[in-house]
C-alpha cells in the first residue's frame, strides 16, 4: 500500500489540474470573466468562501491523517488505548470555531448583498424584464422620440410595477419592446432566445416581473441572478463594462420547457444602443408588452426600499 501511495497521489493531482483551465482562469475558481462593474464584488466573495473552505478542509484532513498515521493500532500491542471523554476545552473549541466561521461568512455575504441590491436615485436606463412560459420580453422604458410631451401617462401594461419604480421613469418615456419565443434566434451568432441590448458604461436598472410562474433572470457573466416572481417585483442594477454578446437563461425550474427559456445579452456602445431603440420603433414595436401579474394593494408598495 505504501508503494502505491505515490501513484495514487500523482493520479489525484492530475485529475485536479487537468480540467482544461489555464493559469489565468484558475483564480476565478470556475466563475466566468466578469463583464459588469458590480461582478468583481461577487467574484471576491466567491474566492473568499473557497479560501475559507479550503483552510477548513486542510485542517480537518490534517487531523484525520494525523490520527490514521500516529494513532493506528500497533501490531504488537492489542490492548485498548486510554479513552478521552468530556474534554471541555476541545468541545468548546469545535463549538465556537464553526460559529466564528459562519458569522464571518454571514457578515461578508450580508455586506456585499446590501451593496449589490442597493438602487441609485436615478439610473441612466430602466428595463422591465418580463418572464413567461417559455421565453422573455423586454420593455425598454426610454424616451425614444426625444420629446418630453409624450409618454408621461403610465400605460396599463406596466400596472404590475409598483409606484416606487414608476415615479422614477424618465420623462416622456414612450418606450419600445422586444419579445421572444423558444424558437427565436440571435441573428448574429444563431444562439437561441431573444436578445436584450445594453449600453456599455451606463447604469441599467432591471425591474423583474412575471406573467405566470416563478422564473429566474440569470446573465451568466454578470455573476448574479434574481427570481422573477408573479405578484412581486424584484430589481437590481448593473453597469456593463465590456462589449460583446453573452448568454442568459432561466435558473428556476418553471415547467416542462424550462430548458428552452434562453436569451442573449448584447452590450454595445451607448450610441449603438440608442440606434437599436429607434430600430425597434421603426418596426412598430412601440409601447410595452404586459408586465405580468399585478400585485395586490397591501403588497404593492409594502417594501421600504429607499430609492
N, C-alpha and C positions, 0 to 999 in steps of 0.2 A: 504493500500500500504506500509506503514511503517513496518507493521508486516511481510510482505512478503520479504522486502528488505534483511534481513539476509539470508533467504533461497536462494534468487537469487544469492547473493554474494558467498555463500557456493557452490552452483552448478557451478558457473563460475570458482571458484578456483579448484574444482575437474576436470573440463574439461581441465583447463590449465595445471594441473600437472599430470593427469593420461594418459600420452601419451606413456608409455612404456619405457621411458628413465630413466636410472639410474643417480645417482648424478654425476657419472664420465662422463656421456655423456652430461649432461646439459651445461657445459661451452662451448662446441663446437657449441651449438645452431643449431643442425640439420646437421652439417657437419660430414663426416666420419673421422675416425682416419687418420691423415696424414702419408704417407709412403715414403716421399722424404725429403731431406734437405731443399728444397725450399718451401714446402707446409705450414709450420708454419707461414710464412710471409703472405700468403693468408688468413689463419685462423685468424691471428691477425687483418687484415683489415676487415674481416667479423665481428668479435666480436666488433671492434671499431664502425663500422657502426650501428650495433644493439644497442650499448650503446647510441650513439647519437640519434638514432630514438626513443629509449625508454625515454630518457630525454626530448626530444621534445614532445613526446606523453603525458608524465606525466604533463608537463606544460600546454598543451592545455586542457587535461582532467580536470585538476585542475581548470582552468579558467572557463570552461563550468559548472562544478559542483558548483563553487562559484556563478556564475550568476543564476543558477537554484535555489539554496537554499536561497541566501540572496537578490535576486532581483526578486523573484516571485511576482505575483500580490497579493495584500492583499485582504482579504475577506471583509474588512470594508471600504477600500478606492478604489474608482473606477476611480479617476482622472488619467490622463496620466502623468507619471513621467517626470521630466525635460530631455530633449533630448540634447545629446552632439554631436556637429558637428565640423568638421575641427580642431581636436585636433592634432596639428602639432607634438608634441613630440611622441604621440602614433603612428601616421602614419609613422614618421621617424623610430621608433623602429621596427615596423613589416615590414619595407622595408630593413633596414640594417641587422637585425638579420638573416633572411634567406640567404642573400648574404654572411654573415660570415660563416654560416653553410656549404653552398655549396662550398665556397672557401677552407675551411679546408678539407672537403671530397675530393675535387679535388686534393689538394696538396698531401695527403697521397696516393691516388689512383695512381697519376702520378709517385710519388716516387717509389712505390712498383712495378708498371708495368715496369718502366725503369729497375729496378734491375732484375726482373723476365725474361725479354726478352733480357737481355744482353748476348752476346755469348763469350765464352772463346777463347783464341788464339789457343788452340789445345785440343779438347775434347778427352777423352780416347776412346770413341766409337761413330760411326756415323751410324744411321739407317734411311733409306729412307722409310717413311710410305706412301703407295700408296692407295688412296681411289678410289673405283669404285663400280658401282651398280652390286651386293649388298653385298660386303664384303671388305676385306682388304688384301693387300700384304705388305710384309716386306723385304726390301733389306738390308741385313747386310753388310755394306761396311767395310770389315775387311780383314786383311792379314791372311787368314785361314791356308794356307800351310806353313807359316813362311818364305817364300822366297821373297826377295825384287826385284827379277828379273822378276817376273810375275805380271800381273795386273796393270802395270803402264800406259797403254793406257785406257783412259776413254771410256767405251763401249757406243754404240749408245743408249742403253736402258736408260741411265742416261742423255741424251741430254737435258731433260727438267729442269735439275738442273743448276742454274746459276754458272758462273765461280768462284764467290767468295766463294762458298761452295766446288766446285770440287777441287780447288787448295789446300784444306786442307784435302783431303782424305789421309789416311795413305799410305806410300809407299808399293807397292806390293799388293794393295787391290784387290784380285781376287774375293772375295765376295761369299756369299750364299744367298738364298732367301727362303721364305715360303709364300704361298698364301692360301686363304680360299674361300669357297663358303658359302651361308647361312646355308647349312646343316652340315658344319664342326663342330666337337665336340672336346673339350679338353679331351684327353684320361684319365687323372687322375680323374677329377670330373664330366665329362659329360656336362659341360657348353657349350653353343653354341658359334661358331665362332672360327677362328684360334687363335693361341697362340703366343704372342710376348714375347721373352725371354730377360731379362735384368740382368746385373751383379750388385750385391749389393755393395754399397760403391764406385762406379766408375761413373764418369760423362758421360752422354749419350746425344748426340745431335740428335734431331728428325728433319728431313727435310721432310716437308709435301707437297705432290703433288697429283693431281687428274687426272683421265683419262677422266672424263665426266662432272659431275656437282659439285656444292659446297657440300662438306661434312664437318664434324667437328670431330676432333680427341679428344676424352674425355676419360681419365682414371680416374674413379670416385675418388679414394683416393689420386690422385695427386692434387686434388682441382683446376685443371686447364684444360682448353680446348682451342683449337685453330682451326680456319677454315682451311679446305683443299680446295684450290681454283684452278680450272683449269687455266693454264696460269700464275699463280702467286705462288711463293714459300714462304711459311711461315716456321719458325723454332723456336725452343726453346730447352733448356737444363734442365735436371733434374739429381739428384743423388739419386737413390733409397737407402733407409737405413733400409728396413725391408723385409725379405724374405717372400714369400707367393704367392698365385695366386689371382689376383684382376680383377674386371670387367671393361670392356671398351665398349664404344658404340659410334655410330654416333649421334651427338647432333644437327644436322641440317636437317630439313625436306628435303630429297633429292629424293623423289619419292614414288612409291607405296609400295615398300618393305623396306622402311627406317627402320622400327622397327626390321628388321632381320639383320641389319648391326652391329652385336655384335662381340666382340673379348675378349680375355683374355690376361692378362699380368702376366708373371711368373718371379718373382725376385728370383735369385739363387746366389750361391757363384760365384766369378769370374772363378774358376776352372771348375765348372759345366757349366757355360756359354760357355767357350771355347770348352768344350767337346760337347755341343749341336751343335755348329757351325760345328764341324768335323762330327757329325752325319748327318747333312744336306748335307754336301759334299759327304759323302758315299752313300747317297740316290740319288745322281746325281743332286741335287738342287744347282749347282754351277752357278756363274754369277748372273744376275739380271733380274727381270721382268721389262717391260717397266714402266718408272716412271710416265708418263702421258702426258698431252698436253704441248707442248713446248711453252715457252714464245716468244713473238715477239722480234725482235732485240732491238727496243727502250726501252722495259721494262725489258729486260733480266738481265741487271746489273744496272738498274737505282737507286736501293736502295743504300743508302750511309752507310750501316752498316759497322762499323769498326771491323773486325774480328781479 
